[in-house]
Amino acid sequence: MNIAIVGAAYTGFETAKYFKKLGHRITVTTTKESRREELEAIADQVMVMVGSDQEKMNELLQNQDILVLTVAGGMVEKDGKTVMDPDLYRDAYVGTAESVVAALKSGTSLKQIIFTSSLNAYGDGNGEESIDEETIANPLNPFQEVYIETEKLLTDCETENMPVCIFRTGTIHGPGREWKNQLKMMAGQPIPFDGSSDAMIIHRDDVVQAIELAIEKSFSGLFNLFNEVSCSKSEFFAKVCDENGYDHVQWLNLSPGPKNVSNAKIKALGLEFLDPEAEKDTENLLN
């Protein structure tokens, strides 16, 4: 198969490397020319582009079978800190989806689109006692709204011959994104999120194998993708902080997050987690 992967920073990079080893022809995108040599080692073709570039997107999607969107972006340096810029974030997600829609109208050979969204898209889940894929999302900030808008743009393109699969993923961890390193910068710091919401985390390699399963079974629709850790964010982060001698994160709980979220749908379709309890974040599990 010919597989195009938009966004090869972390999960996309590992997805490209894995499917290349399986013998597929891989095209990846990056926004940085400086990464070309690195990516040429794991892909057949590298395109330097932003996802919102419609001309480049049209070129990318020619003769592709599968499109995997593992986009990220919107980060800028401000006052010595890395912060999220809402406009750049929107361009990275919605702008990319709009380019895909435009390319599809021009004609492509795509047989499936897979997008890694976020469980944050649920917002507070409208206060529902439990949340599954049928729950109506209630985004509470511009970043959550971006996920919903991107999902809708893509799902509206679905046809009988081109299913669209949306994975709402938990926080992704793994080699290079070990919890002790992710939390080191947050230790003792106030953060705006809801510490009482579900932990909802997933190993990078479990995302990759979910993408593989989606292709094998031509998944269509929405799937919650996170492992079996069942505690709250504050409980899980406190455990990691204690193990590493860090001060606990200060949860400001400025907006409620989703609770009692179900991952039953993806498990019923055959996904078995390689790291169900988030204990293997230093390990490459697909090698």
C-alpha positions in Angstrom: 0.0 0.0 0.0 0.9 3.6 -0.4 0.5 5.4 2.9 0.8 9.2 3.4 1.4 10.4 7.0 0.9 14.1 7.7 2.9 15.0 10.8 5.9 12.8 11.6 7.0 14.4 14.9 6.4 11.5 17.3 3.5 9.0 16.8 3.6 9.7 13.0 7.4 9.0 13.0 6.9 5.6 14.6 3.9 4.8 12.4 6.0 5.5 9.3 8.9 3.4 10.6 6.6 0.5 11.5 4.7 0.4 8.2 7.9 0.9 6.2 9.3 -2.3 7.8 6.1 -4.1 6.7 7.0 -3.3 3.1 4.6 -0.4 2.4 5.5 2.7 0.5 5.6 5.6 2.9 5.4 9.4 2.3 5.7 11.6 5.3 5.4 15.4 5.8 7.3 17.8 8.0 7.2 21.5 8.4 11.0 21.6 8.9 13.6 21.2 6.2 16.1 20.4 8.9 14.3 17.1 9.5 14.5 15.8 5.9 17.6 13.6 6.4 16.2 12.1 9.5 12.9 11.2 7.9 14.4 9.9 4.7 15.8 7.0 6.8 12.2 5.8 7.6 10.2 6.9 4.5 10.3 6.6 0.8 9.4 10.2 0.2 9.6 13.3 2.4 7.6 16.5 1.7 8.3 19.7 3.6 5.0 21.5 3.9 2.3 22.8 6.2 -0.9 20.9 6.2 -3.0 23.9 5.2 -1.1 24.3 1.9 -3.8 23.1 -0.5 -1.5 22.8 -3.5 1.0 20.7 -1.6 -1.8 18.6 -0.1 -3.2 17.8 -3.5 0.3 16.8 -4.7 0.8 14.6 -1.5 -2.5 12.7 -2.0 -1.9 11.6 -5.6 -1.6 7.8 -5.8 -2.1 7.3 -2.1 -4.2 4.5 -0.6 -4.2 5.5 3.1 -4.0 9.0 4.7 -2.9 9.1 8.4 -3.2 12.5 10.1 -1.0 12.7 13.2 -0.8 16.4 13.2 0.5 18.7 15.9 1.5 22.3 16.1 0.7 25.7 17.4 3.6 25.9 19.8 5.6 29.2 19.9 8.3 30.6 22.2 7.1 33.5 24.3 9.0 35.1 27.2 11.3 32.1 27.4 8.5 29.6 27.6 6.8 27.3 25.0 3.1 28.2 24.8 0.2 27.3 22.6 -1.0 29.8 20.0 -4.7 29.3 19.2 -4.5 30.5 15.7 -1.5 28.4 14.8 -3.1 25.4 16.5 -6.3 25.9 14.5 -4.3 26.1 11.2 -2.4 22.9 12.0 -5.7 20.9 12.5 -8.6 22.6 10.8 -6.4 24.1 8.0 -5.0 20.6 7.3 -8.5 19.1 7.2 -9.6 21.8 4.8 -6.7 21.0 2.5 -7.7 17.4 2.5 -11.3 18.2 1.7 -10.1 20.4 -1.2 -7.8 17.6 -2.5 -10.6 15.1 -2.4 -12.8 17.3 -4.5 -10.1 17.4 -7.1 -9.9 13.6 -7.1 -7.7 11.1 -5.3 -7.2 7.4 -5.0 -7.6 7.3 -1.2 -9.3 4.3 0.3 -9.2 5.4 4.0 -8.5 8.4 6.2 -7.3 8.0 9.8 -7.1 10.9 12.2 -5.6 10.9 15.7 -7.8 13.4 17.6 -8.0 13.8 21.4 -10.2 12.7 24.2 -10.2 16.4 25.2 -12.7 16.9 22.4 -15.4 15.7 24.8 -14.9 18.7 27.1 -17.0 17.9 30.1 -19.1 15.4 28.1 -22.2 17.5 28.9 -21.9 16.3 32.5 -22.9 12.7 31.6 -22.2 10.1 34.3 -20.3 8.0 31.7 -18.9 8.8 28.3 -18.6 6.6 25.2 -18.5 7.3 21.5 -22.2 8.1 21.4 -21.8 10.9 23.9 -22.3 14.4 22.5 -19.1 16.4 23.0 -19.2 19.8 24.8 -15.9 21.5 24.1 -15.2 24.3 26.6 -12.3 26.1 25.0 -10.9 26.9 21.5 -8.5 24.0 21.5 -11.2 21.5 22.2 -13.4 23.1 19.5 -10.6 22.7 17.0 -10.7 18.9 17.4 -14.5 18.8 16.9 -14.3 21.0 13.8 -11.5 18.9 12.3 -13.3 15.7 13.0 -16.5 17.0 11.3 -14.6 18.2 8.2 -13.1 14.8 7.7 -16.1 12.6 8.6 -18.3 14.6 6.2 -16.0 13.4 3.4 -16.6 9.7 4.1 -18.0 7.6 1.3 -18.9 4.0 0.9 -15.5 3.4 -0.7 -13.5 5.7 1.7 -14.1 5.2 5.4 -12.9 7.8 7.9 -11.6 6.6 11.2 -11.2 9.0 14.1 -9.2 8.0 17.2 -9.7 10.2 20.2 -6.5 9.4 22.0 -5.4 9.9 25.5 -2.1 11.6 26.5 0.6 9.8 24.5 3.7 8.5 26.2 6.6 6.3 25.3 10.4 6.4 24.6 11.3 10.1 24.4 8.2 11.1 26.2 8.6 9.2 29.4 6.3 10.3 32.2 9.2 11.4 34.5 10.4 13.8 31.7 6.9 15.0 30.9 6.2 15.8 34.5 9.6 17.3 35.4 8.7 20.7 33.9 5.2 20.6 35.6 6.3 19.5 39.0 5.0 21.9 41.7 3.5 24.1 39.0 -0.1 25.3 38.7 -1.8 24.0 35.5 -5.3 24.8 34.4 -6.7 21.4 33.8 -9.1 19.2 35.8 -7.1 16.8 38.0 -10.2 14.8 38.9 -10.8 13.8 35.2 -9.8 10.4 34.0 -6.1 9.8 33.5 -6.8 8.6 29.9 -3.3 7.7 28.6 -1.9 5.6 25.9 1.5 4.3 24.8 2.7 5.5 21.4 3.1 2.0 20.1 -0.5 1.1 21.1 -1.6 4.0 18.9 0.5 2.6 16.0 -1.1 -0.9 16.4 -4.6 0.7 16.6 -3.8 2.4 13.2 -2.7 -1.0 11.8 -6.0 -2.6 13.1 -8.0 0.3 11.6 -6.4 -0.4 8.2 -6.8 -4.1 8.4 -10.5 -3.9 9.3 -11.4 -0.7 7.4 -12.6 1.1 10.6 -15.1 3.8 10.1 -16.3 6.2 12.8 -15.2 7.3 16.2 -13.1 5.3 18.7 -11.8 6.2 22.2 -8.2 5.2 22.4 -6.6 4.9 25.9 -5.3 2.1 28.1 -6.6 0.4 31.3 -5.3 2.9 33.8 -8.5 3.8 35.7 -7.5 6.4 38.2 -7.7 10.2 37.9 -5.1 12.5 36.4 -4.1 13.8 39.8 -3.7 10.3 41.2 -1.6 9.1 38.3 0.6 12.2 38.2 1.0 12.1 42.0 2.3 8.5 41.7 4.9 9.5 39.0 5.9 12.6 41.0 6.4 10.5 44.2 8.5 7.9 42.3 10.8 10.6 41.0 10.9 12.9 44.0 9.0 15.7 42.3 6.6 18.2 44.0 3.0 17.4 43.0 1.3 19.2 40.2 -1.1 21.9 41.3 -4.4 21.4 39.6 -6.4 24.6 39.1 -9.5 22.8 37.7 -10.5 25.8 35.6 -12.7 23.7 33.4 -14.1 20.2 34.0 -12.7 17.3 32.1 -14.3 14.0 31.0 -14.9 11.3 33.6 -15.9 7.6 33.3 -14.9 7.4 29.7 -15.2 4.0 28.0 -12.7 2.3 25.8 -14.9 -0.8 25.3 -15.6 -0.2 21.6 -12.0 -0.5 20.4 -11.3 -3.5 22.7 -14.4 -5.3 21.3 -12.9 -4.9 17.8 -9.7 -6.7 18.8 -7.2 -4.2 20.2 -5.1 -5.7 22.9 -2.9 -3.1 24.7 0.9 -3.6 24.6 1.1 -1.4 27.7 -2.2 -1.6 29.5 -1.1 -0.1 32.8 1.4 2.5 31.5 4.4 0.8 32.9 6.6 0.5 29.8 7.1 4.1 28.7 10.9 3.6 28.2 10.3 0.6 25.9 9.8 0.2 22.2 7.1 -2.4 22.1 6.8 -3.0 18.3 10.4 -4.1 17.7 
